[in-house]
Amino acid sequence: YVTLVKSVTSQTVCQTFSTLKTADNKYVTEFTYNKDGQQSKVRCEATREPVEKKLSFKCTTNDTPTFNSEFIVLDTDYNDFAVFYRCVTFTSGSMAGKKADNYLVVRRDASKTDIPAKAKDLNLQKCP
């Protein structure tokens, strides 16, 4: 669950993500969102980067490539939370070529909204 963010830039920022690691060592995350009454499914896939604590995802919306997303782990307890810096580059549509970045805290328990020590200076806010 995304529980804290630097900026609520769109309805897709504060989402519940399902994640898994496939047999061929790909990291996959999926979520759905509703826009103008239409349900959209986002699926992102990444392979492990040579750079530790970084994942580069290629993402599709309803099977159409839409953006690439870089996640860099800033802090984690390997049990309950992780603090990420995320940079998205849009690859299609009216936003093609534009970038958006954010800081996120993800947790296994959505009710936990305390700010991890190493993220206190990021001025994070609770997800609505």
Secondary structure, 3 states (H helix, E strand, C coil): CEEEECCCCCCCCCCCCEEEECCCCEEEEEEEEEECCEEEEEEEEEEECCCCCEEEEEEEECCEEEEEEEEEEEEECCCCEEEEEEEEEECCHHHCCCEEEEEEEEECCCCCCCCCHHHHHHCCEECC
